[in-house]
Amino acid sequence: MNSLFIALNMLRRTLFHKKGLLLHLLIPAIAVSLIIGLLGGQEVHQVHVRYINMDQGTMGHLVLEELASLPDYRLQAETSEVGLKEDVIKQKSSVAFLIPEGFSEQLLRGSSAEVTLYQLSTNEASIILKMNLDSIVSRLQQTITLHADQGLKGSTLLEAVDKTWNQMKKHQVNAHLTDYNLYVNPGMHIVIGFMLMFMMVVVNNTVAVIMEDRRQRTMARTYTAPVRALEIMVGNLLGSFLVGTLQILVILLVTRYITHYEYGLPFLPQFIILEFFLLASMGIASAVAGMVRNSTNMSIINSLVITPTCMLGGCFWPISLMPEWMQKMANFVPQKWAIDAIARMASGQTLSQMWMHMGVLTLFALILLGVGSVILKPGEAEAG
């Protein structure tokens, strides 16, 4: 019971005031949401495509109708070929195409006909557009060849092709794509990385509160009451853990249900991994505080511990981009294990398969909390 009172007092001093709520809950949630908006979005936008149809027959119109039925494109007609080229040069459109004059006549004669593509550089959008146009033209050629082989010519051939194409446009037989989401959003490591960084900052602040209690002998006075040293230690650690847990919950709830970011894994497994990382963060903060032994010097943790370990652990860029020797060093920081576990679960693995990651994070916590337990000795005052 005494430990619970100490933990609740930690919450009151850390979070239950305007400054604490702003710094430890609202700002981290807003910052991660902004990062999601800038880097982590998964929204697929339509490709803006401008075109000119110089064909006087029906085939050019059929190509445009079929392309417009695809959800990936937003088509806009241009009036001249010069204007079309200027649109691409001025980047008003990433890609454009021109259906040449006599396009229908060439197809009906059995000759090959091509759509001219305009682009500044080859990119994914232009390649896919080219493939779609080639596919539509190829199907038109096959339809014309099929009816021409039956002896149809002239207006009869054109009428038969038009009827066949109208039936084909109904797409009575369609392919259904099932996306099992067995991939990881490339921006997710940055989102998770900043989340881990904010967690480490809030844990450092709670440890600073503990150190301040030692400096002012508040902890020693508590120890003179009928409260055991173990209860004081458990209460302070529990309070620090609760503060970090509230921050995790707020960030996850905001990013999942307000900004609607898709992490690619269920809420509970992600929350559990972050809780294991929270324990490791408490170990790092207490270990460094035990070596610093002066609350006025706690600010060096932010510059000498949090930022370098976050950089090494892959919070700001993928670990695969670093030199091999740095990739090996990343195994000695908990951020790497937390990000890797979440990425693996987002790609389809389960929480039970993350036993090694959770074990490593627990080992970080146990060793570092043992080293830093000196700050929780209530009978000693902090050095001046």
TORFILO-655396 format. One record per residue (C-alpha): residue in one letter; chain; x, y, z. Coordinates in steps of 0.02 Angstrom, whole numbers. Example, Ala and Ser with C-alpha at 12.3 -4.5 7.8 and 13.67 -1.06 7.14 Angstrom:
<panus>
- A  A  615  -225  390 $
- S  A  684  -53  357 $
</panus>
This chain:
<panus>
- M  A  0  0  0 $
- N  A  141  120  42 $
- S  A  219  86  -129 $
- L  A  55  130  -213 $
- F  A  46  296  -121 $
- I  A  224  337  -176 $
- A  A  182  289  -356 $
- L  A  25  398  -358 $
- N  A  125  542  -286 $
- M  A  248  521  -429 $
- L  A  103  532  -553 $
- R  A  37  689  -468 $
- R  A  205  775  -471 $
- T  A  247  724  -649 $
- L  A  83  726  -747 $
- F  A  -62  794  -646 $
- H  A  -31  977  -685 $
- K  A  -41  1080  -845 $
- K  A  145  1082  -882 $
- G  A  164  895  -855 $
- L  A  14  851  -964 $
- L  A  77  965  -1101 $
- L  A  259  909  -1100 $
- H  A  238  723  -1068 $
- L  A  73  679  -1153 $
- L  A  7  809  -1275 $
- I  A  169  866  -1358 $
- P  A  235  688  -1390 $
- A  A  67  634  -1462 $
- I  A  57  788  -1574 $
- A  A  239  771  -1628 $
- V  A  220  587  -1676 $
- S  A  58  629  -1769 $
- L  A  148  765  -1867 $
- I  A  288  643  -1911 $
- I  A  155  521  -1971 $
- G  A  79  657  -2079 $
- L  A  248  703  -2155 $
- L  A  336  536  -2170 $
- G  A  226  392  -2122 $
- G  A  72  416  -2230 $
- Q  A  11  271  -2333 $
- E  A  -120  359  -2437 $
- V  A  -113  320  -2622 $
- H  A  -148  472  -2732 $
- Q  A  -214  471  -2910 $
- V  A  -90  509  -3048 $
- H  A  -133  669  -3141 $
- V  A  -119  630  -3327 $
- R  A  -148  752  -3470 $
- Y  A  -184  692  -3646 $
- I  A  -233  737  -3823 $
- N  A  -344  629  -3931 $
- M  A  -311  672  -4114 $
- D  A  -399  516  -4177 $
- Q  A  -560  546  -4274 $
- G  A  -621  367  -4256 $
- T  A  -695  270  -4111 $
- M  A  -539  175  -4056 $
- G  A  -456  325  -3973 $
- H  A  -616  357  -3876 $
- L  A  -622  175  -3821 $
- V  A  -442  187  -3755 $
- L  A  -486  342  -3653 $
- E  A  -644  263  -3583 $
- E  A  -551  107  -3526 $
- L  A  -408  208  -3448 $
- A  A  -530  324  -3359 $
- S  A  -616  173  -3281 $
- L  A  -456  134  -3186 $
- P  A  -453  214  -3011 $
- D  A  -269  261  -3022 $
- Y  A  -285  401  -3149 $
- R  A  -362  574  -3161 $
- L  A  -368  621  -3345 $
- Q  A  -371  798  -3413 $
- A  A  -384  842  -3598 $
- E  A  -264  967  -3679 $
- T  A  -295  1069  -3836 $
- S  A  -126  1059  -3924 $
- E  A  29  952  -3929 $
- V  A  137  1104  -3886 $
- G  A  33  1137  -3731 $
- L  A  45  953  -3684 $
- K  A  235  958  -3691 $
- E  A  239  1120  -3590 $
- D  A  131  1040  -3455 $
- V  A  259  901  -3435 $
- I  A  409  1019  -3440 $
- K  A  330  1134  -3309 $
- Q  A  284  978  -3207 $
- K  A  99  1017  -3210 $
- S  A  82  834  -3255 $
- S  A  207  697  -3214 $
- V  A  164  604  -3374 $
- A  A  58  636  -3529 $
- F  A  9  544  -3688 $
- L  A  -53  578  -3863 $
- I  A  -167  468  -3969 $
- P  A  -109  504  -4147 $
- E  A  -217  547  -4295 $
- G  A  -272  394  -4394 $
- F  A  -258  282  -4240 $
- S  A  -425  195  -4277 $
- E  A  -387  169  -4461 $
- Q  A  -218  89  -4422 $
- L  A  -297  -34  -4302 $
- L  A  -439  -78  -4420 $
- R  A  -315  -112  -4561 $
- G  A  -222  -233  -4447 $
- S  A  -70  -120  -4431 $
- S  A  15  -85  -4266 $
- A  A  -32  78  -4182 $
- E  A  52  158  -4033 $
- V  A  8  294  -3908 $
- T  A  146  425  -3886 $
- L  A  203  451  -3707 $
- Y  A  281  613  -3641 $
- Q  A  384  616  -3482 $
- L  A  534  707  -3408 $
- S  A  605  551  -3330 $
- T  A  558  370  -3313 $
- N  A  466  336  -3150 $
- E  A  344  212  -3078 $
- A  A  191  310  -3134 $
- S  A  249  324  -3315 $
- I  A  298  140  -3326 $
- I  A  130  81  -3259 $
- L  A  36  201  -3374 $
- K  A  134  135  -3523 $
- M  A  92  -44  -3474 $
- N  A  -93  -2  -3456 $
- L  A  -100  87  -3624 $
- D  A  -9  -56  -3711 $
- S  A  -128  -180  -3632 $
- I  A  -283  -85  -3691 $
- V  A  -215  -64  -3868 $
- S  A  -166  -248  -3874 $
- R  A  -342  -302  -3824 $
- L  A  -414  -190  -3959 $
- Q  A  -298  -267  -4088 $
- Q  A  -346  -443  -4034 $
- T  A  -531  -401  -4044 $
- I  A  -512  -327  -4219 $
- T  A  -408  -476  -4278 $
- L  A  -538  -597  -4209 $
- H  A  -680  -520  -4311 $
- A  A  -573  -485  -4464 $
- D  A  -530  -671  -4473 $
- Q  A  -717  -704  -4486 $
- G  A  -723  -601  -4646 $
- L  A  -797  -442  -4574 $
- K  A  -744  -278  -4655 $
- G  A  -782  -93  -4652 $
- S  A  -932  -35  -4551 $
- T  A  -981  -214  -4510 $
- L  A  -811  -245  -4431 $
- L  A  -820  -82  -4335 $
- E  A  -994  -122  -4270 $
- A  A  -941  -297  -4215 $
- V  A  -786  -229  -4127 $
- D  A  -890  -97  -4039 $
- K  A  -1017  -226  -3975 $
- T  A  -880  -343  -3917 $
- W  A  -787  -203  -3829 $
- N  A  -945  -144  -3741 $
- Q  A  -966  -320  -3671 $
- M  A  -784  -325  -3619 $
- K  A  -802  -159  -3527 $
- K  A  -930  -238  -3410 $
- H  A  -787  -338  -3334 $
- Q  A  -902  -479  -3288 $
- V  A  -751  -583  -3239 $
- N  A  -632  -485  -3128 $
- A  A  -475  -525  -3031 $
- H  A  -491  -500  -2844 $
- L  A  -332  -448  -2754 $
- T  A  -315  -503  -2574 $
- D  A  -188  -397  -2481 $
- Y  A  -123  -488  -2328 $
- N  A  -18  -335  -2279 $
- L  A  140  -440  -2267 $
- Y  A  250  -288  -2285 $
- V  A  311  -150  -2173 $
- N  A  276  33  -2206 $
- P  A  449  105  -2243 $
- G  A  412  258  -2135 $
- M  A  359  159  -1983 $
- H  A  534  146  -1906 $
- I  A  539  336  -1895 $
- V  A  368  343  -1812 $
- I  A  416  209  -1686 $
- G  A  588  287  -1664 $
- F  A  521  456  -1610 $
- M  A  396  369  -1498 $
- L  A  540  279  -1410 $
- M  A  637  441  -1394 $
- F  A  491  528  -1307 $
- M  A  473  379  -1191 $
- M  A  655  392  -1140 $
- V  A  636  579  -1107 $
- V  A  486  555  -992 $
- V  A  574  415  -897 $
- N  A  726  528  -872 $
- N  A  612  661  -799 $
- T  A  538  539  -674 $
- V  A  712  481  -623 $
- A  A  760  664  -601 $
- V  A  614  680  -479 $
- I  A  684  533  -379 $
- M  A  856  612  -376 $
- E  A  780  776  -317 $
- D  A  698  682  -174 $
- R  A  868  613  -125 $
- R  A  950  784  -135 $
- Q  A  818  865  -26 $
- R  A  816  712  91 $
- T  A  631  686  57 $
- M  A  669  502  29 $
- A  A  767  493  192 $
- R  A  623  570  289 $
- T  A  505  443  210 $
- Y  A  624  306  266 $
- T  A  613  364  447 $
- A  A  426  330  441 $
- P  A  365  150  454 $
- V  A  405  123  270 $
- R  A  532  -4  215 $
- A  A  668  35  89 $
- L  A  595  -97  -28 $
- E  A  426  -9  -26 $
- I  A  508  157  -68 $
- M  A  605  77  -212 $
- V  A  452  -14  -281 $
- G  A  343  142  -264 $
- N  A  463  252  -361 $
- L  A  491  123  -497 $
- L  A  304  90  -510 $
- G  A  269  277  -523 $
- S  A  398  297  -661 $
- F  A  324  146  -751 $
- L  A  146  215  -738 $
- V  A  199  384  -809 $
- G  A  281  299  -958 $
- T  A  131  184  -983 $
- L  A  11  330  -990 $
- Q  A  120  412  -1121 $
- I  A  121  252  -1225 $
- L  A  -69  237  -1214 $
- V  A  -99  418  -1264 $
- I  A  19  410  -1414 $
- L  A  -50  244  -1476 $
- L  A  -232  298  -1455 $
- V  A  -203  464  -1544 $
- T  A  -102  390  -1689 $
- R  A  -215  239  -1712 $
- Y  A  -390  311  -1688 $
- I  A  -371  497  -1726 $
- T  A  -237  507  -1861 $
- H  A  -284  329  -1917 $
- Y  A  -106  271  -1945 $
- E  A  -96  88  -1994 $
- Y  A  47  6  -1900 $
- G  A  9  -163  -1976 $
- L  A  -6  -256  -1810 $
- P  A  -136  -266  -1670 $
- F  A  -139  -143  -1527 $
- L  A  -97  -264  -1386 $
- P  A  64  -342  -1456 $
- Q  A  132  -169  -1496 $
- F  A  86  -105  -1323 $
- I  A  172  -254  -1239 $
- I  A  335  -229  -1337 $
- L  A  334  -43  -1292 $
- E  A  309  -90  -1109 $
- F  A  463  -200  -1115 $
- F  A  559  -57  -1193 $
- L  A  494  57  -1055 $
- L  A  574  -56  -926 $
- A  A  739  -50  -1019 $
- S  A  726  141  -1029 $
- M  A  701  149  -841 $
- G  A  858  45  -822 $
- I  A  960  161  -934 $
- A  A  899  318  -845 $
- S  A  930  249  -670 $
- A  A  1102  181  -717 $
- V  A  1159  349  -787 $
- A  A  1081  439  -638 $
- G  A  1175  324  -521 $
- M  A  1338  374  -605 $
- V  A  1297  559  -616 $
- R  A  1237  569  -435 $
- N  A  1184  751  -457 $
- S  A  1014  802  -522 $
- T  A  1083  963  -595 $
- N  A  1186  859  -716 $
- M  A  1040  751  -775 $
- S  A  1024  855  -934 $
- I  A  1180  772  -1002 $
- I  A  1078  613  -1023 $
- N  A  981  693  -1165 $
- S  A  1138  740  -1261 $
- L  A  1255  597  -1216 $
- V  A  1138  448  -1199 $
- I  A  966  469  -1279 $
- T  A  1014  546  -1447 $
- P  A  1167  436  -1484 $
- T  A  1078  275  -1436 $
- C  A  925  323  -1538 $
- M  A  1036  357  -1688 $
- L  A  1127  193  -1665 $
- G  A  966  96  -1634 $
- G  A  884  146  -1797 $
- C  A  759  275  -1734 $
- F  A  802  405  -1867 $
- W  A  856  295  -2014 $
- P  A  860  108  -2053 $
- I  A  1002  12  -1972 $
- S  A  1039  -67  -2141 $
- L  A  1105  101  -2202 $
- M  A  1242  105  -2069 $
- P  A  1415  26  -2085 $
- E  A  1429  -155  -2033 $
- W  A  1524  -117  -1872 $
- M  A  1386  5  -1819 $
- Q  A  1253  -125  -1858 $
- K  A  1339  -242  -1736 $
- M  A  1349  -106  -1604 $
- A  A  1161  -76  -1624 $
- N  A  1131  -243  -1538 $
- F  A  1189  -161  -1376 $
- V  A  1050  -30  -1370 $
- P  A  867  -74  -1331 $
- Q  A  794  37  -1468 $
- K  A  855  -85  -1601 $
- W  A  765  -232  -1519 $
- A  A  601  -138  -1495 $
- I  A  596  -72  -1674 $
- D  A  645  -242  -1746 $
- A  A  510  -331  -1645 $
- I  A  374  -212  -1702 $
- A  A  433  -222  -1883 $
- R  A  433  -412  -1877 $
- M  A  256  -417  -1806 $
- A  A  199  -293  -1939 $
- S  A  264  -414  -2071 $
- G  A  161  -558  -2003 $
- Q  A  250  -634  -1853 $
- T  A  163  -655  -1686 $
- L  A  205  -591  -1513 $
- S  A  252  -767  -1456 $
- Q  A  390  -768  -1587 $
- M  A  465  -611  -1509 $
- W  A  525  -704  -1354 $
- M  A  708  -664  -1390 $
- H  A  673  -478  -1412 $
- M  A  571  -471  -1252 $
- G  A  706  -570  -1162 $
- V  A  843  -451  -1219 $
- L  A  741  -299  -1165 $
- T  A  709  -380  -997 $
- L  A  894  -415  -978 $
- F  A  933  -233  -1015 $
- A  A  808  -182  -880 $
- L  A  871  -303  -746 $
- I  A  1056  -264  -769 $
- L  A  1037  -75  -783 $
- L  A  910  -61  -642 $
- G  A  1032  -158  -533 $
- V  A  1171  -37  -576 $
- G  A  1061  114  -547 $
- S  A  979  53  -388 $
- V  A  1101  161  -290 $
- I  A  989  312  -321 $
- L  A  848  224  -229 $
- K  A  943  206  -66 $
- P  A  837  315  46 $
- G  A  966  330  183 $
- E  A  1095  420  75 $
- A  A  1095  600  18 $
- E  A  1150  658  -152 $
- A  A  1323  732  -170 $
- G  A  1324  919  -189 $
</panus>
